[in-house]
């Protein structure tokens, strides 16, 4: 793994676009120059996508990561399910398909925790399939936190040098103010700066913080969260030696970030951060989970049931996620002297 890291690629929902983007990504020889990809998934779903999109690719079944051929033209598959035809109708998730989807993720986590792979790259899952599987998680992040025992995790979306970390994720907008606290924000600032140093190679990371309210509340005219929560958190982070600035009005902060003033931006809620990110990097953004003991990157999109089976899905986000995981692994597992 010190030269080309082994990465576990989870196929995602079998009836979504996951199998197709997996085949399209692994048809690109450049992927094999940076890593050794191992797909965790279902043979029937992956073969169907292969036959349609890249029939010259060979699927190589393996029983462990060490058995992979890891060469372009061959897709190494750790088959973890044997779904029936009734479970493979595009866009129609089933209980069996949801259980298989979860098994791919759980197995990848375990492989990474045991050091058998250098990291994991996850394909798209749906909350519908997740619920049908019997697990009460809203998404990957919460599942990863529980399975790895991580104490403090956060979601970062990155496209090139444009990076956004979220203070709150999947909560109603009306609940966001109650979810913000000085303690949680300081912890998020510290985690983000540490990851930027360790996994992104930025020696002195600069973090810009978005205000919650318009115009950063204009001194309290449009809300009190800046004065009561965000500013104290920024000042505390300063006192701990972190290069954290703000809070700045969100309508100017993201432009400043795009000009290189900051290495990442902390957004207060989901859409505040993801709208500018996806405007600039809709096809190549990557979801990164911060704070885990393992490397995990992911596509930044869902299962796209409406595109499943058409061959029109874009593998750009998956390829970017693979590239980012490989780069992170190179920093965590540097070549021996």
ZADO-1210 file (C-alpha; in nm, 4 decimals, padded with zeros to 6 digits):
<atoms>
<atom x="00.0000" y="00.0000" z="00.0000" code="UNK" pos="1"/>
<atom x="00.3011" y="00.2300" z="00.0291" code="UNK" pos="2"/>
<atom x="00.3298" y="00.2566" z="-00.3492" code="UNK" pos="3"/>
<atom x="-00.0215" y="00.2176" z="-00.4873" code="UNK" pos="4"/>
<atom x="-00.2751" y="00.1997" z="-00.2047" code="UNK" pos="5"/>
<atom x="-00.5509" y="-00.0587" z="-00.2139" code="UNK" pos="6"/>
<atom x="-00.8836" y="00.1239" z="-00.2002" code="UNK" pos="7"/>
<atom x="-01.2154" y="-00.0446" z="-00.1250" code="UNK" pos="8"/>
<atom x="-01.4813" y="00.0930" z="-00.3618" code="UNK" pos="9"/>
<atom x="-01.8355" y="00.0237" z="-00.2432" code="UNK" pos="10"/>
<atom x="-02.0821" y="-00.0169" z="-00.5290" code="UNK" pos="11"/>
<atom x="-02.3661" y="00.1716" z="-00.3614" code="UNK" pos="12"/>
<atom x="-02.7325" y="00.0963" z="-00.4244" code="UNK" pos="13"/>
<atom x="-02.7418" y="-00.1875" z="-00.6813" code="UNK" pos="14"/>
<atom x="-03.0408" y="-00.0340" z="-00.8624" code="UNK" pos="15"/>
<atom x="-02.8958" y="00.3166" z="-00.8772" code="UNK" pos="16"/>
<atom x="-02.6128" y="00.4523" z="-01.0924" code="UNK" pos="17"/>
<atom x="-02.3426" y="00.3089" z="-00.8648" code="UNK" pos="18"/>
<atom x="-02.2552" y="00.0019" z="-01.0749" code="UNK" pos="19"/>
<atom x="-02.2424" y="00.2116" z="-01.3928" code="UNK" pos="20"/>
<atom x="-02.0156" y="00.4870" z="-01.2630" code="UNK" pos="21"/>
<atom x="-01.7956" y="00.2192" z="-01.1072" code="UNK" pos="22"/>
<atom x="-01.7438" y="00.0534" z="-01.4462" code="UNK" pos="23"/>
<atom x="-01.6923" y="00.3858" z="-01.6230" code="UNK" pos="24"/>
<atom x="-01.4356" y="00.4997" z="-01.3666" code="UNK" pos="25"/>
<atom x="-01.2408" y="00.1736" z="-01.3767" code="UNK" pos="26"/>
<atom x="-01.2354" y="00.1747" z="-01.7560" code="UNK" pos="27"/>
<atom x="-00.9959" y="00.4704" z="-01.7197" code="UNK" pos="28"/>
<atom x="-00.6352" y="00.3496" z="-01.7079" code="UNK" pos="29"/>
<atom x="-00.5262" y="00.6546" z="-01.5075" code="UNK" pos="30"/>
<atom x="-00.7072" y="00.5200" z="-01.2005" code="UNK" pos="31"/>
<atom x="-00.4708" y="00.2244" z="-01.1862" code="UNK" pos="32"/>
<atom x="-00.1672" y="00.4519" z="-01.1898" code="UNK" pos="33"/>
<atom x="-00.2577" y="00.5969" z="-00.8506" code="UNK" pos="34"/>
<atom x="-00.4208" y="00.3075" z="-00.6650" code="UNK" pos="35"/>
<atom x="-00.5285" y="-00.0558" z="-00.6603" code="UNK" pos="36"/>
<atom x="-00.9092" y="-00.0446" z="-00.6692" code="UNK" pos="37"/>
<atom x="-01.1198" y="-00.3251" z="-00.5246" code="UNK" pos="38"/>
<atom x="-01.4949" y="-00.3167" z="-00.5841" code="UNK" pos="39"/>
<atom x="-01.7238" y="-00.4426" z="-00.3072" code="UNK" pos="40"/>
<atom x="-02.0576" y="-00.5278" z="-00.4602" code="UNK" pos="41"/>
<atom x="-02.2849" y="-00.7638" z="-00.6460" code="UNK" pos="42"/>
<atom x="-02.1634" y="-00.9661" z="-00.9475" code="UNK" pos="43"/>
<atom x="-02.4915" y="-00.9538" z="-01.1408" code="UNK" pos="44"/>
<atom x="-02.5314" y="-00.5776" z="-01.0992" code="UNK" pos="45"/>
<atom x="-02.1694" y="-00.5072" z="-01.1901" code="UNK" pos="46"/>
<atom x="-02.1698" y="-00.7480" z="-01.4865" code="UNK" pos="47"/>
<atom x="-02.4839" y="-00.5882" z="-01.6257" code="UNK" pos="48"/>
<atom x="-02.3176" y="-00.2468" z="-01.6161" code="UNK" pos="49"/>
<atom x="-01.9964" y="-00.3894" z="-01.7662" code="UNK" pos="50"/>
<atom x="-02.1810" y="-00.5542" z="-02.0546" code="UNK" pos="51"/>
<atom x="-02.3530" y="-00.2295" z="-02.1441" code="UNK" pos="52"/>
<atom x="-02.0709" y="00.0191" z="-02.0968" code="UNK" pos="53"/>
<atom x="-01.7316" y="-00.1521" z="-02.1251" code="UNK" pos="54"/>
<atom x="-01.7688" y="-00.5101" z="-02.2502" code="UNK" pos="55"/>
<atom x="-01.3926" y="-00.5578" z="-02.2871" code="UNK" pos="56"/>
<atom x="-01.3365" y="-00.5271" z="-01.9147" code="UNK" pos="57"/>
<atom x="-01.2830" y="-00.8553" z="-01.7309" code="UNK" pos="58"/>
<atom x="-01.4430" y="-00.9010" z="-01.3882" code="UNK" pos="59"/>
<atom x="-01.2119" y="-01.0897" z="-01.1551" code="UNK" pos="60"/>
<atom x="-01.3829" y="-01.2409" z="-00.8464" code="UNK" pos="61"/>
<atom x="-01.1632" y="-01.2412" z="-00.5350" code="UNK" pos="62"/>
<atom x="-01.2161" y="-01.3504" z="-00.1766" code="UNK" pos="63"/>
<atom x="-00.9740" y="-01.1027" z="-00.0169" code="UNK" pos="64"/>
<atom x="-00.7960" y="-00.7794" z="-00.1125" code="UNK" pos="65"/>
<atom x="-00.4655" y="-00.9608" z="-00.1457" code="UNK" pos="66"/>
<atom x="-00.5976" y="-01.1673" z="-00.4386" code="UNK" pos="67"/>
<atom x="-00.6617" y="-00.8705" z="-00.6661" code="UNK" pos="68"/>
<atom x="-00.4879" y="-00.8426" z="-01.0025" code="UNK" pos="69"/>
<atom x="-00.5052" y="-00.4608" z="-00.9860" code="UNK" pos="70"/>
<atom x="-00.4322" y="-00.3934" z="-01.3507" code="UNK" pos="71"/>
<atom x="-00.6221" y="-00.1937" z="-01.6066" code="UNK" pos="72"/>
<atom x="-00.8648" y="-00.4057" z="-01.8035" code="UNK" pos="73"/>
<atom x="-00.9550" y="-00.6183" z="-01.5022" code="UNK" pos="74"/>
<atom x="-01.2082" y="-00.5159" z="-01.2370" code="UNK" pos="75"/>
<atom x="-01.1376" y="-00.6942" z="-00.9104" code="UNK" pos="76"/>
<atom x="-01.4640" y="-00.7720" z="-00.7313" code="UNK" pos="77"/>
<atom x="-01.5189" y="-00.8857" z="-00.3756" code="UNK" pos="78"/>
<atom x="-01.8704" y="-01.0256" z="-00.4213" code="UNK" pos="79"/>
<atom x="-02.0700" y="-00.9754" z="-00.1032" code="UNK" pos="80"/>
<atom x="-02.4210" y="-01.0401" z="-00.2329" code="UNK" pos="81"/>
<atom x="-02.5983" y="-01.2589" z="-00.4831" code="UNK" pos="82"/>
<atom x="-02.9064" y="-01.0549" z="-00.5661" code="UNK" pos="83"/>
<atom x="-03.1910" y="-01.2046" z="-00.7642" code="UNK" pos="84"/>
<atom x="-03.3460" y="-01.0521" z="-01.0744" code="UNK" pos="85"/>
<atom x="-03.6376" y="-00.9146" z="-00.8734" code="UNK" pos="86"/>
<atom x="-03.3915" y="-00.7073" z="-00.6678" code="UNK" pos="87"/>
<atom x="-03.2188" y="-00.5558" z="-00.9701" code="UNK" pos="88"/>
<atom x="-03.4908" y="-00.3481" z="-01.1335" code="UNK" pos="89"/>
<atom x="-03.3394" y="-00.0054" z="-01.1955" code="UNK" pos="90"/>
<atom x="-03.4786" y="00.2643" z="-00.9702" code="UNK" pos="91"/>
<atom x="-03.6772" y="00.0211" z="-00.7549" code="UNK" pos="92"/>
<atom x="-03.4987" y="-00.0488" z="-00.4264" code="UNK" pos="93"/>
<atom x="-03.5804" y="-00.3618" z="-00.2280" code="UNK" pos="94"/>
<atom x="-03.5088" y="-00.4853" z="00.1212" code="UNK" pos="95"/>
<atom x="-03.2501" y="-00.7338" z="-00.0078" code="UNK" pos="96"/>
<atom x="-03.0815" y="-00.4656" z="-00.2173" code="UNK" pos="97"/>
<atom x="-03.0716" y="-00.2285" z="00.0778" code="UNK" pos="98"/>
<atom x="-02.9179" y="-00.4942" z="00.3021" code="UNK" pos="99"/>
<atom x="-02.6543" y="-00.5676" z="00.0373" code="UNK" pos="100"/>
<atom x="-02.5783" y="-00.1962" z="-00.0020" code="UNK" pos="101"/>
<atom x="-02.5154" y="-00.1660" z="00.3716" code="UNK" pos="102"/>
<atom x="-02.3023" y="-00.4814" z="00.3774" code="UNK" pos="103"/>
<atom x="-02.0661" y="-00.3315" z="00.1183" code="UNK" pos="104"/>
<atom x="-02.0106" y="-00.0293" z="00.3410" code="UNK" pos="105"/>
<atom x="-01.9703" y="-00.2256" z="00.6642" code="UNK" pos="106"/>
<atom x="-01.7209" y="-00.4625" z="00.5029" code="UNK" pos="107"/>
<atom x="-01.5165" y="-00.1754" z="00.3615" code="UNK" pos="108"/>
<atom x="-01.5022" y="-00.0130" z="00.7050" code="UNK" pos="109"/>
<atom x="-01.3841" y="-00.3379" z="00.8627" code="UNK" pos="110"/>
<atom x="-01.1193" y="-00.3913" z="00.5948" code="UNK" pos="111"/>
<atom x="-00.9889" y="-00.0392" z="00.6476" code="UNK" pos="112"/>
<atom x="-00.9913" y="-00.0718" z="01.0262" code="UNK" pos="113"/>
<atom x="-00.7879" y="-00.3923" z="00.9969" code="UNK" pos="114"/>
<atom x="-00.5396" y="-00.2289" z="00.7608" code="UNK" pos="115"/>
<atom x="-00.6224" y="-00.4603" z="00.4697" code="UNK" pos="116"/>
<atom x="-00.7068" y="-00.1588" z="00.2545" code="UNK" pos="117"/>
<atom x="-00.5667" y="00.1930" z="00.2782" code="UNK" pos="118"/>
<atom x="-00.9073" y="00.3580" z="00.2602" code="UNK" pos="119"/>
<atom x="-01.2592" y="00.3394" z="00.1240" code="UNK" pos="120"/>
<atom x="-01.4466" y="00.5222" z="-00.1493" code="UNK" pos="121"/>
<atom x="-01.8228" y="00.4931" z="-00.1304" code="UNK" pos="122"/>
<atom x="-02.0717" y="00.4866" z="-00.4134" code="UNK" pos="123"/>
<atom x="-02.4144" y="00.6502" z="-00.3858" code="UNK" pos="124"/>
<atom x="-02.6726" y="00.5162" z="-00.1441" code="UNK" pos="125"/>
<atom x="-03.0311" y="00.6229" z="-00.0824" code="UNK" pos="126"/>
<atom x="-03.2044" y="00.6898" z="00.2456" code="UNK" pos="127"/>
<atom x="-03.4940" y="00.4781" z="00.1192" code="UNK" pos="128"/>
<atom x="-03.2730" y="00.1723" z="00.0753" code="UNK" pos="129"/>
<atom x="-03.0981" y="00.2433" z="00.4033" code="UNK" pos="130"/>
<atom x="-03.4312" y="00.2445" z="00.5854" code="UNK" pos="131"/>
<atom x="-03.5418" y="-00.0728" z="00.4071" code="UNK" pos="132"/>
<atom x="-03.2239" y="-00.2434" z="00.5270" code="UNK" pos="133"/>
<atom x="-03.3401" y="-00.1973" z="00.8848" code="UNK" pos="134"/>
<atom x="-03.0720" y="00.0516" z="00.9919" code="UNK" pos="135"/>
<atom x="-03.1894" y="00.3845" z="01.1318" code="UNK" pos="136"/>
<atom x="-02.9140" y="00.6075" z="00.9948" code="UNK" pos="137"/>
<atom x="-02.9746" y="00.9193" z="00.7844" code="UNK" pos="138"/>
<atom x="-02.6625" y="00.8568" z="00.5762" code="UNK" pos="139"/>
<atom x="-02.3056" y="00.7317" z="00.5483" code="UNK" pos="140"/>
<atom x="-02.1574" y="00.9770" z="00.7989" code="UNK" pos="141"/>
<atom x="-02.3540" y="00.8599" z="01.1009" code="UNK" pos="142"/>
<atom x="-02.3001" y="00.4935" z="01.0109" code="UNK" pos="143"/>
<atom x="-01.9247" y="00.5482" z="00.9744" code="UNK" pos="144"/>
<atom x="-01.9056" y="00.7278" z="01.3085" code="UNK" pos="145"/>
<atom x="-02.0754" y="00.4439" z="01.4939" code="UNK" pos="146"/>
<atom x="-01.8900" y="00.1621" z="01.3206" code="UNK" pos="147"/>
<atom x="-01.5440" y="00.3142" z="01.3725" code="UNK" pos="148"/>
<atom x="-01.6086" y="00.4500" z="01.7211" code="UNK" pos="149"/>
<atom x="-01.5054" y="00.7995" z="01.6167" code="UNK" pos="150"/>
<atom x="-01.5853" y="01.0688" z="01.8733" code="UNK" pos="151"/>
<atom x="-01.5979" y="01.3736" z="01.6486" code="UNK" pos="152"/>
<atom x="-01.6742" y="01.3663" z="01.2765" code="UNK" pos="153"/>
<atom x="-01.7673" y="01.6244" z="01.0174" code="UNK" pos="154"/>
<atom x="-01.8617" y="01.6399" z="00.6518" code="UNK" pos="155"/>
<atom x="-01.6428" y="01.8224" z="00.4035" code="UNK" pos="156"/>
<atom x="-01.7281" y="01.8706" z="00.0377" code="UNK" pos="157"/>
<atom x="-01.4329" y="01.9496" z="-00.1847" code="UNK" pos="158"/>
<atom x="-01.3905" y="02.0381" z="-00.5487" code="UNK" pos="159"/>
<atom x="-01.0314" y="02.1160" z="-00.6391" code="UNK" pos="160"/>
<atom x="-00.9129" y="02.3744" z="-00.3859" code="UNK" pos="161"/>
<atom x="-01.2703" y="02.4772" z="-00.3003" code="UNK" pos="162"/>
<atom x="-01.3519" y="02.3122" z="00.0313" code="UNK" pos="163"/>
<atom x="-01.6598" y="02.3509" z="00.2501" code="UNK" pos="164"/>
<atom x="-01.7127" y="02.1933" z="00.5915" code="UNK" pos="165"/>
<atom x="-02.0596" y="02.1887" z="00.7454" code="UNK" pos="166"/>
<atom x="-02.1472" y="02.2838" z="01.1031" code="UNK" pos="167"/>
<atom x="-02.4878" y="02.1141" z="01.0662" code="UNK" pos="168"/>
<atom x="-02.5869" y="01.8604" z="00.8032" code="UNK" pos="169"/>
<atom x="-02.9296" y="01.7054" z="00.7566" code="UNK" pos="170"/>
<atom x="-03.1482" y="01.9163" z="00.9842" code="UNK" pos="171"/>
<atom x="-03.4426" y="02.1441" z="00.9160" code="UNK" pos="172"/>
<atom x="-03.3448" y="02.5050" z="00.8628" code="UNK" pos="173"/>
<atom x="-03.5560" y="02.6156" z="01.1593" code="UNK" pos="174"/>
<atom x="-03.3515" y="02.3861" z="01.3854" code="UNK" pos="175"/>
<atom x="-03.0069" y="02.5077" z="01.2772" code="UNK" pos="176"/>
<atom x="-02.9674" y="02.7887" z="01.5379" code="UNK" pos="177"/>
<atom x="-03.0367" y="02.5457" z="01.8226" code="UNK" pos="178"/>
<atom x="-02.7750" y="02.3039" z="01.6870" code="UNK" pos="179"/>
<atom x="-02.4968" y="02.5644" z="01.6940" code="UNK" pos="180"/>
<atom x="-02.2822" y="02.6060" z="02.0028" code="UNK" pos="181"/>
<atom x="-01.9465" y="02.7624" z="02.0795" code="UNK" pos="182"/>
<atom x="-01.8071" y="02.4274" z="02.1931" code="UNK" pos="183"/>
<atom x="-01.9167" y="02.2418" z="01.8791" code="UNK" pos="184"/>
<atom x="-01.7858" y="02.5113" z="01.6470" code="UNK" pos="185"/>
<atom x="-01.4443" y="02.5261" z="01.8130" code="UNK" pos="186"/>
<atom x="-01.4200" y="02.1488" z="01.7897" code="UNK" pos="187"/>
<atom x="-01.5135" y="02.1669" z="01.4205" code="UNK" pos="188"/>
<atom x="-01.2561" y="02.4399" z="01.3501" code="UNK" pos="189"/>
<atom x="-00.9804" y="02.2379" z="01.5185" code="UNK" pos="190"/>
<atom x="-01.0754" y="01.9163" z="01.3373" code="UNK" pos="191"/>
<atom x="-01.0873" y="02.0883" z="00.9993" code="UNK" pos="192"/>
<atom x="-00.7487" y="02.2552" z="01.0444" code="UNK" pos="193"/>
<atom x="-00.5912" y="01.9278" z="01.1568" code="UNK" pos="194"/>
<atom x="-00.7262" y="01.7373" z="00.8563" code="UNK" pos="195"/>
<atom x="-00.6132" y="02.0122" z="00.6179" code="UNK" pos="196"/>
<atom x="-00.2639" y="01.9712" z="00.7585" code="UNK" pos="197"/>
<atom x="-00.2456" y="01.5937" z="00.7789" code="UNK" pos="198"/>
<atom x="-00.4474" y="01.4798" z="00.4770" code="UNK" pos="199"/>
<atom x="-00.4260" y="01.7747" z="00.2392" code="UNK" pos="200"/>
<atom x="-00.0660" y="01.8815" z="00.3069" code="UNK" pos="201"/>
<atom x="-00.1504" y="02.2431" z="00.3999" code="UNK" pos="202"/>
<atom x="00.1004" y="02.3426" z="00.6687" code="UNK" pos="203"/>
<atom x="-00.0820" y="02.6545" z="00.7932" code="UNK" pos="204"/>
<atom x="-00.4492" y="02.6186" z="00.7014" code="UNK" pos="205"/>
<atom x="-00.6700" y="02.9276" z="00.6851" code="UNK" pos="206"/>
<atom x="-01.0366" y="02.8764" z="00.7675" code="UNK" pos="207"/>
<atom x="-01.3083" y="03.1275" z="00.6823" code="UNK" pos="208"/>
<atom x="-01.6300" y="03.1101" z="00.8828" code="UNK" pos="209"/>
<atom x="-01.9693" y="03.1951" z="00.7362" code="UNK" pos="210"/>
<atom x="-02.2240" y="03.3952" z="00.9318" code="UNK" pos="211"/>
<atom x="-02.5630" y="03.2419" z="00.9881" code="UNK" pos="212"/>
<atom x="-02.7637" y="03.5585" z="00.9288" code="UNK" pos="213"/>
<atom x="-02.7666" y="03.8112" z="00.6418" code="UNK" pos="214"/>
<atom x="-02.4829" y="04.0655" z="00.6568" code="UNK" pos="215"/>
<atom x="-02.3408" y="03.8760" z="00.9563" code="UNK" pos="216"/>
<atom x="-02.6444" y="04.0141" z="01.1466" code="UNK" pos="217"/>
<atom x="-02.5352" y="04.3818" z="01.1191" code="UNK" pos="218"/>
<atom x="-02.4338" y="04.3980" z="01.4839" code="UNK" pos="219"/>
<atom x="-02.7406" y="04.2134" z="01.6054" code="UNK" pos="220"/>
<atom x="-03.0064" y="04.3703" z="01.3841" code="UNK" pos="221"/>
<atom x="-03.0858" y="04.0413" z="01.2067" code="UNK" pos="222"/>
<atom x="-03.0156" y="03.7855" z="01.4768" code="UNK" pos="223"/>
<atom x="-02.7999" y="03.7139" z="01.7783" code="UNK" pos="224"/>
<atom x="-02.6171" y="03.3941" z="01.6794" code="UNK" pos="225"/>
<atom x="-02.3093" y="03.5783" z="01.5535" code="UNK" pos="226"/>
<atom x="-02.2596" y="03.7748" z="01.8767" code="UNK" pos="227"/>
<atom x="-02.3553" y="03.4940" z="02.1125" code="UNK" pos="228"/>
<atom x="-02.2074" y="03.1851" z="01.9468" code="UNK" pos="229"/>
<atom x="-01.9997" y="03.2261" z="01.6315" code="UNK" pos="230"/>
<atom x="-01.7760" y="03.5198" z="01.7275" code="UNK" pos="231"/>
<atom x="-01.6890" y="03.3685" z="02.0685" code="UNK" pos="232"/>
<atom x="-01.6020" y="03.0409" z="01.8919" code="UNK" pos="233"/>
<atom x="-01.3751" y="03.2204" z="01.6439" code="UNK" pos="234"/>
<atom x="-01.2030" y="03.4122" z="01.9251" code="UNK" pos="235"/>
<atom x="-01.1501" y="03.0918" z="02.1230" code="UNK" pos="236"/>
<atom x="-01.0019" y="02.9224" z="01.8166" code="UNK" pos="237"/>
<atom x="-00.7679" y="03.2200" z="01.7753" code="UNK" pos="238"/>
<atom x="-00.6571" y="03.1725" z="02.1322" code="UNK" pos="239"/>
<atom x="-00.5748" y="02.8115" z="02.0532" code="UNK" pos="240"/>
<atom x="-00.3499" y="02.9160" z="01.7654" code="UNK" pos="241"/>
<atom x="-00.5839" y="02.8421" z="01.4746" code="UNK" pos="242"/>
<atom x="-00.5991" y="03.0718" z="01.1716" code="UNK" pos="243"/>
<atom x="-00.9774" y="03.1087" z="01.1779" code="UNK" pos="244"/>
<atom x="-01.1473" y="03.4252" z="01.0527" code="UNK" pos="245"/>
<atom x="-01.5046" y="03.5504" z="01.0544" code="UNK" pos="246"/>
<atom x="-01.7922" y="03.5302" z="01.0701" code="UNK" pos="247"/>
<atom x="-01.8272" y="03.6822" z="00.7243" code="UNK" pos="248"/>
<atom x="-02.1473" y="03.7351" z="00.5253" code="UNK" pos="249"/>
<atom x="-02.1992" y="03.4221" z="00.3202" code="UNK" pos="250"/>
<atom x="-02.2782" y="03.6206" z="00.0053" code="UNK" pos="251"/>
<atom x="-01.9152" y="03.7376" z="-00.0172" code="UNK" pos="252"/>
<atom x="-01.7238" y="03.4683" z="00.1736" code="UNK" pos="253"/>
<atom x="-01.7473" y="03.1981" z="-00.0919" code="UNK" pos="254"/>
<atom x="-01.6207" y="03.4335" z="-00.3621" code="UNK" pos="255"/>
<atom x="-01.3247" y="03.5215" z="-00.1400" code="UNK" pos="256"/>
<atom x="-01.2574" y="03.1517" z="-00.0914" code="UNK" pos="257"/>
<atom x="-01.2672" y="03.0940" z="-00.4680" code="UNK" pos="258"/>
<atom x="-00.9991" y="03.3635" z="-00.5017" code="UNK" pos="259"/>
<atom x="-00.7665" y="03.1744" z="-00.2691" code="UNK" pos="260"/>
<atom x="-00.8043" y="03.3751" z="00.0524" code="UNK" pos="261"/>
<atom x="-00.8953" y="03.0657" z="00.2548" code="UNK" pos="262"/>
<atom x="-00.8104" y="02.6957" z="00.2395" code="UNK" pos="263"/>
<atom x="-01.1621" y="02.6001" z="00.3473" code="UNK" pos="264"/>
<atom x="-01.4887" y="02.7576" z="00.4565" code="UNK" pos="265"/>
<atom x="-01.7078" y="02.6538" z="00.7480" code="UNK" pos="266"/>
<atom x="-02.0767" y="02.6865" z="00.6554" code="UNK" pos="267"/>
<atom x="-02.3457" y="02.6921" z="00.9203" code="UNK" pos="268"/>
<atom x="-02.5970" y="02.4755" z="00.7355" code="UNK" pos="269"/>
<atom x="-02.6247" y="02.2319" z="00.4460" code="UNK" pos="270"/>
<atom x="-02.7454" y="02.4428" z="00.1542" code="UNK" pos="271"/>
<atom x="-02.5434" y="02.7485" z="00.2545" code="UNK" pos="272"/>
<atom x="-02.2283" y="02.5517" z="00.1816" code="UNK" pos="273"/>
<atom x="-02.3360" y="02.3122" z="-00.0900" code="UNK" pos="274"/>
<atom x="-02.5021" y="02.5563" z="-00.3287" code="UNK" pos="275"/>
<atom x="-02.1782" y="02.7442" z="-00.4094" code="UNK" pos="276"/>
<atom x="-01.9756" y="02.4239" z="-00.4104" code="UNK" pos="277"/>
<atom x="-02.2027" y="02.2477" z="-00.6571" code="UNK" pos="278"/>
<atom x="-02.2352" y="02.5578" z="-00.8715" code="UNK" pos="279"/>
<atom x="-01.8602" y="02.5409" z="-00.9299" code="UNK" pos="280"/>
<atom x="-01.7953" y="02.1664" z="-00.9021" code="UNK" pos="281"/>
<atom x="-02.1168" y="01.9841" z="-00.9840" code="UNK" pos="282"/>
<atom x="-01.9390" y="01.7050" z="-01.1752" code="UNK" pos="283"/>
<atom x="-01.6234" y="01.6563" z="-00.9696" code="UNK" pos="284"/>
<atom x="-01.6960" y="01.7355" z="-00.6042" code="UNK" pos="285"/>
<atom x="-01.5995" y="01.4849" z="-00.3348" code="UNK" pos="286"/>
<atom x="-01.7532" y="01.4130" z="00.0038" code="UNK" pos="287"/>
<atom x="-01.4893" y="01.3550" z="00.2741" code="UNK" pos="288"/>
<atom x="-01.5626" y="01.2410" z="00.6291" code="UNK" pos="289"/>
<atom x="-01.3328" y="01.4184" z="00.8738" code="UNK" pos="290"/>
<atom x="-01.2364" y="01.2702" z="01.2090" code="UNK" pos="291"/>
<atom x="-01.2472" y="00.9006" z="01.1243" code="UNK" pos="292"/>
<atom x="-00.9566" y="00.6673" z="01.2053" code="UNK" pos="293"/>
<atom x="-00.9730" y="00.5568" z="00.8398" code="UNK" pos="294"/>
<atom x="-00.9788" y="00.7317" z="00.5031" code="UNK" pos="295"/>
<atom x="-01.3232" y="00.7719" z="00.3531" code="UNK" pos="296"/>
<atom x="-01.4169" y="00.9708" z="00.0469" code="UNK" pos="297"/>
<atom x="-01.7365" y="00.9503" z="-00.1550" code="UNK" pos="298"/>
<atom x="-01.9264" y="01.0775" z="-00.4531" code="UNK" pos="299"/>
<atom x="-02.1194" y="01.3941" z="-00.3748" code="UNK" pos="300"/>
<atom x="-02.4399" y="01.2785" z="-00.5451" code="UNK" pos="301"/>
<atom x="-02.7184" y="01.0316" z="-00.4872" code="UNK" pos="302"/>
<atom x="-02.8377" y="00.7187" z="-00.6607" code="UNK" pos="303"/>
<atom x="-02.9991" y="00.9106" z="-00.9497" code="UNK" pos="304"/>
<atom x="-03.2663" y="00.6452" z="-00.9991" code="UNK" pos="305"/>
<atom x="-03.3962" y="00.8374" z="-01.3012" code="UNK" pos="306"/>
<atom x="-03.0616" y="00.7849" z="-01.4792" code="UNK" pos="307"/>
<atom x="-02.9951" y="00.4295" z="-01.3647" code="UNK" pos="308"/>
<atom x="-02.9600" y="00.1906" z="-01.6558" code="UNK" pos="309"/>
<atom x="-02.9278" y="00.4652" z="-01.9180" code="UNK" pos="310"/>
<atom x="-02.5489" y="00.4875" z="-01.9198" code="UNK" pos="311"/>
<atom x="-02.5765" y="00.8665" z="-01.8925" code="UNK" pos="312"/>
<atom x="-02.4445" y="00.9060" z="-01.5366" code="UNK" pos="313"/>
<atom x="-02.1192" y="01.0989" z="-01.5044" code="UNK" pos="314"/>
<atom x="-01.8322" y="00.9216" z="-01.3218" code="UNK" pos="315"/>
<atom x="-01.6447" y="01.2466" z="-01.2557" code="UNK" pos="316"/>
<atom x="-01.7233" y="01.2654" z="-00.8853" code="UNK" pos="317"/>
<atom x="-01.6263" y="00.9013" z="-00.8296" code="UNK" pos="318"/>
<atom x="-01.2967" y="00.9451" z="-01.0122" code="UNK" pos="319"/>
<atom x="-01.2239" y="01.2577" z="-00.8090" code="UNK" pos="320"/>
<atom x="-01.3080" y="01.0692" z="-00.4880" code="UNK" pos="321"/>
<atom x="-01.0693" y="00.7887" z="-00.5848" code="UNK" pos="322"/>
<atom x="-00.7959" y="01.0383" z="-00.6634" code="UNK" pos="323"/>
<atom x="-00.8444" y="01.2214" z="-00.3333" code="UNK" pos="324"/>
<atom x="-00.8417" y="00.8985" z="-00.1307" code="UNK" pos="325"/>
<atom x="-00.5227" y="00.7896" z="-00.3050" code="UNK" pos="326"/>
<atom x="-00.3569" y="01.1232" z="-00.2282" code="UNK" pos="327"/>
<atom x="-00.4653" y="01.1041" z="00.1359" code="UNK" pos="328"/>
<atom x="-00.3289" y="00.7503" z="00.1600" code="UNK" pos="329"/>
<atom x="00.0037" y="00.8636" z="00.0139" code="UNK" pos="330"/>
<atom x="00.0357" y="01.1135" z="00.2995" code="UNK" pos="331"/>
<atom x="-00.0729" y="00.8703" z="00.5705" code="UNK" pos="332"/>
<atom x="00.1398" y="00.5848" z="00.4354" code="UNK" pos="333"/>
<atom x="00.4510" y="00.7527" z="00.2896" code="UNK" pos="334"/>
<atom x="00.7067" y="00.5367" z="00.1054" code="UNK" pos="335"/>
<atom x="00.9751" y="00.3842" z="00.3225" code="UNK" pos="336"/>
<atom x="01.3110" y="00.5601" z="00.3059" code="UNK" pos="337"/>
</atoms>
